[in-house]
Amino acid sequence: MIKILIADDHQLFIDGLSSLMKNEPEIEISGQALNGAEVLSILASKSIDIILLDINMPDTDIVALTKEIREKYPNLKVIILTMYHGTRYYTKLLKYGIHGYLYKSEGKEVFLTAIKMASQGEMYISKELFSSGAKNTKDLMPAFSLKSSSIDNVLTKRELEILKLIVQECSNNTIAEKLFISTGTVDTHRKNIILKLGVKNTVGLIKYCIQNNLID
């Protein structure tokens, strides 16, 4: 059972999301918070697996709160919820190890996918982020430089697996069959890898791997 904490300053949104999730057998809504102080109070008293954290709550510095959560509860997965386009917060939050950046306008299936991926230590980023607020993938890069020696710290284990298969020129369908996941999940991972490495497309991934001696 995945225990979820929903943190949002709009009770209507919390109630609506809770209602959508109530019949999901693998998900339990274990708490709700309206601001950062309530988030920390609940985390101190309850065991939570994933927090769905609104990016804009009263009296809450989302970056500082995320940093504190990740330091105090390193096993807790953080999925950021936002209504705002652009990458101002994304680039700051990514370096603290968030496991999702999700637009609140997404449908139920996307929320479920993001939660499932986060529970497995993977990251989900709303596709809309790729087309809004960023002129190119470099605008989405975190505020640290990426070196070949640190790639293991930037990509998840699953992303590294998929990157190796991409380098071997495997298609999404082939990768999905080899890793026993859906082609949609492969596509999401591929886009996340492209975003994290600051390249434009799959060809850019291959060039990056060659330039950084990541290919045997």
Salt bridges, closest charged atoms under 4 A:
ASP8 OD1 - HIS10 ND1 3.51
ASP8 OD2 - LYS104 NZ 2.64
ASP9 OD1 - HIS10 ND1 3.21
GLU24 OE2 - LYS108 NZ 3.10
ASP54 OD1 - LYS104 NZ 3.65
GLU68 OE2 - LYS72 NZ 2.75
GLU71 OE2 - LYS67 NZ 2.65
GLU122 OE2 - ARG158 NE 3.37
GLU122 OE1 - HIS189 NE2 3.07
GLU128 OE2 - HIS85 NE2 3.50
GLU159 OE1 - LYS196 NZ 2.99
GLU161 OE1 - ARG158 NH1 3.01
ASP187 OD2 - LYS191 NZ 3.46
